[in-house]
Amino acid sequence: MSDARLSPRRLAARIGVAPKTVERWLADAELVPHARNRNDACQALKVDEQMIWPKAVQDRVKSGHDRELVQSYPYRSACPSTVWGDLIEGATEQIYLAGYTNYFLWLEQPAFVETLRRKIDTGCRVRFLLGDPDCEVTRQREMVEDVALSVSTRVRITLEHLERLGAASRVEARFSSHEDAVNHVSLSVFRFDQQALVTPHLARLVGHDSPLLHLRRQGDGGMFDRFAEHAEELWGRGVPVSA
């Protein structure tokens, strides 16, 4: 608006709306005006609609399963911890954490043990699928990553936190089978009811350096279902941690 030398009042006069309407647009980035008003505003400001209301463009272009992609991040570490926290808090039916170690969650989420215990007490099913710290795939992955905090150590840290939850907490935990370990270590799926965060692990990179996709289920057979089915298949062949 400053580049176009238009105040909210003058812009409102140009497109035929009340000044308070323009003020609401400025105050709420999620508010998307009617198509005609968007078009008139863009002409007055001499900018593309994508610059001001990208969500409107995305919603118009995407349909069906294409809309399952909420956000993508080039690195898992680029996804704000608040996104994880909001998904955990918002889950009411199930939280399924199928990362190979799940180690980072205990660092990024404050009082994560207490949060999980509270979710379980309200009827939410909580599951952890972990890689077996003693299997050959784990040892091979440690050689590939070649970092000080090894894969098996990260798994055992998660196991220690799960012990703090206690048997009475009703948390479910399994190791992926040795036959499935390669598929597990190369793809992490974190499900929160009808949303999921998915990380395909790249070459020698540790999880936080690999990409992440935020998905929201929109219908049968979409990307969400494909990843969810993969994670459930691994769970079905998994071995209870207590064993």
C-alpha positions in Angstrom: 0.0 0.0 0.0 2.9 2.4 0.7 4.3 1.7 -2.7 1.0 2.5 -4.3 0.7 5.6 -2.1 -2.7 4.5 -0.8 -4.1 4.6 2.7 -6.7 2.1 3.8 -9.4 4.7 3.4 -8.3 5.6 -0.1 -8.0 1.9 -1.1 -11.5 1.3 0.2 -12.8 4.1 -1.9 -11.1 2.8 -5.0 -12.7 -0.7 -4.7 -16.0 0.3 -3.2 -15.9 -1.1 0.3 -16.0 0.4 3.8 -12.7 1.5 5.3 -13.2 -0.9 8.2 -13.3 -3.8 5.7 -9.8 -3.0 4.5 -8.7 -2.6 8.1 -10.0 -6.1 8.8 -8.0 -7.5 5.8 -4.9 -5.9 7.2 -5.5 -7.1 10.8 -6.3 -10.8 9.8 -3.9 -12.5 7.3 -6.2 -15.5 7.2 -9.2 -13.4 6.0 -9.8 -13.9 2.3 -12.1 -11.3 0.6 -14.5 -12.1 -2.1 -13.0 -12.7 -5.6 -14.2 -9.3 -7.0 -12.8 -7.3 -4.1 -9.5 -9.2 -4.4 -9.3 -8.4 -8.1 -10.1 -4.7 -7.6 -7.6 -4.4 -4.7 -4.9 -6.0 -6.8 -5.6 -3.7 -9.7 -5.5 -0.7 -7.4 -2.2 -1.8 -5.8 -0.7 -3.0 -9.1 0.3 -6.4 -7.5 -0.4 -10.1 -8.2 -3.0 -11.8 -6.1 -0.4 -14.4 -5.1 1.5 -11.7 -3.2 -1.4 -10.6 -1.0 -3.7 -13.7 -0.7 -1.6 -16.8 -1.6 -4.1 -19.1 0.2 -6.9 -18.0 -2.2 -4.7 -19.0 -5.2 -3.7 -22.3 -3.6 -7.3 -23.2 -2.8 -8.4 -22.3 -6.4 -5.7 -24.4 -8.0 -5.7 -27.4 -5.7 -8.5 -29.9 -5.5 -9.1 -33.4 -4.0 -6.0 -35.2 -2.8 -3.8 -32.3 -4.0 -5.1 -30.3 -1.0 -3.8 -32.9 1.5 -0.4 -31.1 1.5 -0.7 -28.5 4.2 2.9 -27.4 4.2 6.3 -28.8 3.1 9.7 -28.1 4.7 13.1 -28.7 3.2 14.4 -29.7 6.6 12.5 -31.3 9.5 14.2 -28.8 11.8 12.5 -26.0 9.8 9.1 -27.1 11.0 8.3 -25.0 14.1 8.0 -26.9 17.3 4.7 -25.2 17.8 3.3 -27.2 14.8 4.2 -30.4 16.6 2.8 -29.1 19.8 -0.5 -28.1 18.3 -0.9 -31.4 16.5 -0.3 -33.3 19.7 -2.6 -31.1 21.7 -5.3 -31.3 19.0 -5.3 -35.1 18.8 -8.2 -36.8 20.6 -8.3 -40.3 19.1 -4.7 -41.3 18.4 -1.1 -40.3 18.4 1.1 -42.7 16.5 4.8 -41.8 16.5 6.6 -44.1 14.0 10.0 -42.4 13.8 13.0 -44.8 14.1 14.2 -43.2 17.4 11.6 -40.5 18.2 14.4 -38.9 20.2 13.9 -35.3 19.2 10.4 -35.1 20.6 11.6 -35.3 24.2 13.8 -32.3 23.5 11.4 -30.1 21.6 8.2 -30.7 23.5 8.1 -29.3 27.0 7.0 -31.8 29.7 6.3 -34.4 26.9 5.9 -37.3 29.4 3.2 -35.4 31.3 1.5 -34.3 28.0 1.3 -38.0 26.8 0.0 -39.1 30.2 -2.7 -36.5 30.0 -3.7 -37.4 26.5 -3.9 -41.1 27.5 -6.1 -40.2 30.5 -8.6 -38.5 28.2 -8.9 -41.6 26.0 -6.4 -40.9 23.3 -4.5 -44.0 22.0 -0.7 -43.4 22.1 1.7 -45.6 20.2 5.5 -45.6 19.6 7.1 -47.7 16.9 10.9 -47.8 17.4 13.8 -49.4 15.6 15.4 -52.2 17.6 18.6 -50.7 19.0 20.4 -54.1 18.7 19.5 -55.1 15.1 21.9 -55.1 12.2 20.1 -52.3 10.3 20.6 -50.0 13.3 24.3 -50.8 13.4 24.5 -50.1 9.7 22.7 -46.8 10.0 25.0 -45.7 12.7 28.0 -46.3 10.4 26.2 -44.3 7.6 25.3 -41.3 9.9 28.6 -41.4 11.7 27.5 -38.9 14.5 28.4 -38.9 18.2 24.8 -39.5 19.4 24.3 -42.9 17.8 21.0 -44.3 16.6 20.9 -47.0 19.3 21.6 -44.4 22.0 18.7 -42.2 20.7 16.4 -45.2 20.7 17.4 -46.1 24.3 16.8 -42.5 25.4 13.2 -42.8 24.1 12.9 -46.2 26.0 14.0 -44.4 29.2 11.3 -41.8 28.8 8.7 -44.5 28.1 9.7 -46.2 31.3 8.9 -43.0 33.2 5.4 -43.1 31.8 5.0 -46.5 33.5 3.1 -49.6 32.7 -0.1 -48.2 34.0 0.0 -45.4 31.5 -1.3 -47.7 28.7 1.1 -46.3 26.2 1.9 -48.9 23.5 5.4 -49.5 22.2 6.8 -51.9 19.6 10.1 -52.4 17.8 9.7 -52.8 14.0 10.6 -56.3 12.9 14.1 -56.9 11.7 12.6 -57.6 8.2 10.9 -54.2 8.2 13.8 -52.2 9.7 15.2 -50.9 6.4 11.7 -49.6 5.4 11.3 -48.1 8.9 14.7 -46.3 9.1 14.1 -44.7 5.7 10.7 -43.2 6.4 9.2 -41.7 9.6 5.5 -41.2 9.9 4.0 -39.2 12.8 0.2 -39.4 12.9 -2.2 -37.2 14.9 -5.8 -38.2 14.2 -6.4 -37.1 10.6 -3.1 -35.2 10.2 0.4 -36.5 9.8 4.0 -35.3 9.6 6.2 -37.4 7.3 9.9 -37.5 6.8 11.7 -39.4 4.1 15.3 -39.8 5.3 17.9 -38.9 2.7 21.2 -40.8 2.2 23.5 -40.1 5.1 21.4 -37.3 6.7 20.0 -37.5 10.2 16.3 -36.9 10.6 16.4 -33.2 11.3 18.3 -32.6 8.0 15.7 -34.5 5.9 12.6 -33.0 4.3 9.2 -33.0 6.1 5.6 -33.0 4.7 2.6 -31.9 6.7 -0.5 -33.8 5.5 -4.2 -33.5 6.3 -6.5 -36.3 5.1 -9.0 -35.3 2.5 -10.4 -38.6 1.2 -9.8 -42.3 0.7 -6.6 -43.3 -1.1 -4.7 -40.1 -0.9 -1.2 -39.4 0.3 -2.3 -39.4 4.0 -3.8 -42.9 3.6 -0.8 -44.3 1.7 1.6 -43.2 4.5 -0.8 -44.3 7.2 -1.1 -47.7 5.7 2.6 -48.1 5.5 3.0 -47.2 9.2 0.2 -49.6 10.2 1.7 -52.4 8.2 5.0 -52.0 10.2 3.1 -51.8 13.4 1.2 -55.1 12.6 4.5 -57.0 12.3 6.2 -55.2 15.1 7.4 -56.8 18.3 6.2 -55.5 21.7 9.0 -53.7 23.5 8.3 -55.7 26.7 9.3 -58.8 24.8 
